[in-house]
């Protein structure tokens, strides 16, 4: 998710709000229209992915539950239940439990993404007979987002002798460039959620969550809300996203800057990363992952780099300068090692939260960029192919190996 590697041609469309004015003061607000992200669901590739995974039944199930709801409370319970069901179904499918539902490979993260959008579209456009305020609809959407992303299902067993690893992934993105895109970080989250990695120091339990590729959700604090309770209990955390072609990167430094590239709603933001207590906000945060050990270990077929480069405006300067060895004192961030998009931002937010919780010296954590997940040569139309699947499985396996090294050397 490095904006320096993505074409600017997908920028420029504004987020559709679609709200209408009530016809009378006593009338409930009319349902808004589907968002830009939800409107892509009608295209051929998403429908094929849903059909070939069996996830085409997910949104209709929620729609039936909403149709039967007679109050906001019933609707809220239905949304939370079906969101959690979707997350667990996606995890189970990725880990080989239950029916495959079709011939799309089990490791694929896209059924979860497109099924969720079908659900959010139904909630967004639902007009119940009992009326629904804007605030209630927003709360339903929030409940659905959190429950279907595993954000409120992070739980570690009690007791000693078990390390606790927290990992985050992302939705697919740049879908206007290629609607078929999968995100290996989201696939990794599904493959590893609730699993145990055997390390030289004993077992390590992995818990995961997936985040949207939307600036507004990050502004609203979705990262901090999800991670704040769990970082003090964790022994290791990694935010993960898709980065460069043919390589992994352990990002040494994260910057407090949004570079403006369009998100999944085709909205761009160019500004300092907005966080609580901006007066104490640093321009840079750093990884505490054991990057030297990770880059030296044989974790898989892709090379792994300790990426120290950033882009800064030097103290007293006015123009951005690339610094291959990291930021200089007093500089202003313009890109972390992971760029100036949401992968850099989740790394910045998670490591800033670590530091504000007083865990910098005790909690290893930082960002891992995976290779770009590529289709097989010549495939410009099919939603999957053998090389595409092999690449994703190899990336997942290598992230797991990286976690093992990090857990053993932290």
BELRALIN-V330749 format. One record per residue. RES is the residue in three letters. PHI is phi as a letter, one per 40 degrees, with the letter a starting at -180 (NA if undefined). Layout:
RES,PHI
RES,PHI
This chain:
UNK,NA
UNK,c
UNK,c
UNK,c
UNK,b
UNK,b
UNK,c
UNK,c
UNK,c
UNK,c
UNK,c
UNK,h
UNK,c
UNK,c
UNK,c
UNK,c
UNK,c
UNK,g
UNK,c
UNK,b
UNK,c
UNK,d
UNK,c
UNK,a
UNK,c
UNK,c
UNK,c
UNK,c
UNK,c
UNK,c
UNK,c
UNK,c
UNK,c
UNK,d
UNK,c
UNK,d
UNK,c
UNK,c
UNK,c
UNK,c
UNK,d
UNK,c
UNK,c
UNK,c
UNK,c
UNK,d
UNK,c
UNK,c
UNK,c
UNK,c
UNK,c
UNK,c
UNK,b
UNK,g
UNK,c
UNK,c
UNK,c
UNK,c
UNK,c
UNK,d
UNK,c
UNK,c
UNK,d
UNK,c
UNK,c
UNK,c
UNK,c
UNK,c
UNK,c
UNK,b
UNK,a
UNK,c
UNK,c
UNK,c
UNK,c
UNK,c
UNK,c
UNK,c
UNK,c
UNK,c
UNK,c
UNK,c
UNK,c
UNK,c
UNK,c
UNK,c
UNK,d
UNK,c
UNK,c
UNK,c
UNK,c
UNK,c
UNK,c
UNK,c
UNK,b
UNK,g
UNK,b
UNK,g
UNK,c
UNK,c
UNK,g
UNK,i
UNK,c
UNK,c
UNK,d
UNK,c
UNK,c
UNK,c
UNK,c
UNK,c
UNK,d
UNK,c
UNK,c
UNK,c
UNK,c
UNK,c
UNK,c
UNK,c
UNK,c
UNK,c
UNK,c
UNK,c
UNK,c
UNK,c
UNK,b
UNK,c
UNK,b
UNK,c
UNK,c
UNK,c
UNK,g
UNK,a
UNK,c
UNK,d
UNK,c
UNK,c
UNK,c
UNK,c
UNK,c
UNK,c
UNK,c
UNK,c
UNK,c
UNK,c
UNK,c
UNK,c
UNK,c
UNK,c
UNK,b
UNK,g
UNK,c
UNK,b
UNK,b
UNK,c
UNK,a
UNK,b
UNK,c
UNK,c
UNK,h
UNK,c
UNK,g
UNK,b
UNK,c
UNK,b
UNK,b
UNK,b
UNK,b
UNK,b
UNK,b
UNK,b
UNK,c
UNK,d
UNK,a
UNK,f
UNK,c
UNK,c
UNK,c
UNK,a
UNK,c
UNK,c
UNK,d
UNK,b
UNK,b
UNK,c
UNK,c
UNK,c
UNK,c
UNK,c
UNK,d
UNK,c
UNK,c
UNK,b
UNK,d
UNK,g
UNK,c
UNK,b
UNK,c
UNK,c
UNK,b
UNK,c
UNK,c
UNK,h
UNK,c
UNK,b
UNK,c
UNK,b
UNK,b
UNK,b
UNK,a
UNK,b
UNK,b
UNK,c
UNK,c
UNK,a
UNK,d
UNK,c
UNK,c
UNK,c
UNK,c
UNK,c
UNK,g
UNK,c
UNK,c
UNK,c
UNK,c
UNK,c
UNK,c
UNK,d
UNK,c
UNK,b
UNK,d
UNK,c
UNK,c
UNK,c
UNK,b
UNK,a
UNK,b
UNK,b
UNK,c
UNK,b
UNK,a
UNK,c
UNK,b
UNK,b
UNK,c
UNK,g
UNK,a
UNK,c
UNK,b
UNK,c
UNK,c
UNK,c
UNK,b
UNK,b
UNK,b
UNK,c
UNK,a
UNK,c
UNK,c
UNK,g
UNK,c
UNK,c
UNK,c
UNK,c
UNK,b
UNK,g
UNK,b
UNK,b
UNK,b
UNK,b
UNK,a
UNK,c
UNK,d
UNK,c
UNK,b
UNK,c
UNK,f
UNK,c
UNK,c
UNK,b
UNK,c
UNK,c
UNK,c
UNK,b
UNK,b
UNK,b
UNK,c
UNK,b
UNK,c
UNK,c
UNK,c
UNK,c
UNK,c
UNK,c
UNK,c
UNK,c
UNK,c
UNK,c
UNK,c
UNK,i
UNK,c
UNK,c
UNK,c
UNK,b
UNK,b
UNK,c
UNK,c
UNK,b
UNK,c
UNK,a
UNK,b
UNK,b
UNK,b
UNK,c
UNK,d
UNK,g
UNK,c
UNK,b
UNK,b
UNK,c
UNK,b
UNK,c
UNK,b
UNK,c
UNK,b
UNK,h
UNK,c
UNK,c
UNK,d
UNK,g
UNK,c
UNK,b
UNK,c
UNK,b
UNK,a
UNK,c
UNK,d
UNK,c
UNK,g
UNK,b
UNK,b
UNK,c
UNK,c
UNK,c
UNK,c
UNK,c
UNK,c
UNK,c
UNK,c
UNK,c
UNK,c
UNK,c
UNK,c
UNK,d
UNK,c
UNK,c
UNK,c
UNK,g
UNK,b
UNK,d
UNK,c
UNK,b
UNK,b
UNK,c
UNK,a
UNK,i
UNK,b
UNK,b
UNK,c
UNK,c
UNK,c
UNK,c
UNK,c
UNK,b
UNK,c
UNK,c
UNK,d
UNK,g
UNK,c
UNK,b
UNK,b
UNK,c
UNK,c
UNK,a
UNK,a
UNK,d
UNK,c
UNK,d
UNK,c
UNK,c
UNK,c
UNK,c
UNK,c
UNK,c
UNK,c
UNK,d
UNK,c
UNK,c
UNK,c
UNK,c
UNK,c
UNK,c
UNK,c
UNK,c
UNK,c
UNK,c
UNK,c
UNK,c
UNK,b
UNK,c
